[in-house]
Amino acid sequence: MTNIIAQTDFNLQVECLFAEHSGCAFAALRFAEPKFSLFVEGETVLAEPKGSPRFPYGTFCELEEALTGNELEAHMWHWLRSGEAYDQFLGMNVCRFGC
């Protein structure tokens, strides 16, 4: 069985990706796609750009309503720090790590 990245490591790496690309780049309204998704390879979190083969297997924040500017940035930090991003990553990868 492959080891799953710990939440603290996941969050630290995502914080760096937010600083590099902005948290807003990992969010989109429902049924839309963001600029990047978060994909984990081994113990490294990557920003997979839209259009890459791994993009659909990554996770991102799906927004219920349009947010902009500081409101969106605050929402993204909450999504990360509340554990929602990590839980979503785990949910999408249960079979990958457990089957």
N, C-alpha and C positions, 0 to 999 in steps of 0.2 A: 504494500500500500504506500502511496506517495504521501509525504508529509504535507499538511495544509499550513499555509503561512499563518502566523499568529496575528490576531487583530491589531496589536500594538505596532507590529512591523508593517502590516497593511496600511494602517492609518498614517504612519510616518512617511511612507513612500507616496501615498496619495497626496499628502500635504505638499510634498515636493512637486508633484505633477500639477497640482492646483497652482502653485507659485509659478511654474513654468508656462502653463497654458491658460490659466485662470479656471476657477471652479466652474464657471459658466459653460465652458467647452465640453463638459461632461453631463449636460442637462438638455432635455428636450421635452416639448409637449407630448402628450400621449399620441401614439401612432406616428411620431416623427423621430428622426435620428439626430443625435448631437454630432459635433465635430469629432469627438473621441469617445471610446469606451475604455473601461479599465479591464485589462486582461492580465492574469497572473501566470507567469512562466516560472516554474520552480518556486523560488521564494522572492521573485522580483515582480513588482507591479509595473506594467507597461501601459502607455497611452497608445491604444490602437486607433489609427485614423480611419474615418469613415471610408469605406471602399476596400479596406484591407481584408484578406480572407478570414482573419481572426476577429474582426470587429463585431460580427453578430454574436460571438461567444463571450464577449465582455459584458460588463455591467455599466449602467449609467442611471442617473436620476431621472425618472419619468415624472414630469410636472402635470398637475391637475389643471393649473391655470397659468397663464403667461405671467412671468415675473421678469423684472429688468433691474439692471444696476445693482445697487447695494442690497436690495431686497433679495435678488437672486443669489448674490454672493453669500449672504447670511444663510439663506436656505441651504446652499450647498455645504457650508461648513457644519450646519446642524445635521444634514444627511450623513456626513462623514462621522462626526464626533458622537452622534447618538448610537452608532453601531448599525444603522440601517444599511449603509453601503456594504459593510462586511457581511451582514446577514444575507443581503441580496446576492453577493458574490458566492457565498456558501450554497444558497438555494439553487443557483444556476449550475453549480459544479458538484452536486452531490454524487452523481454517477461517476464523474471524472475521478473523484477521490475515493469513492467507496465501492464501486462495482468491480 
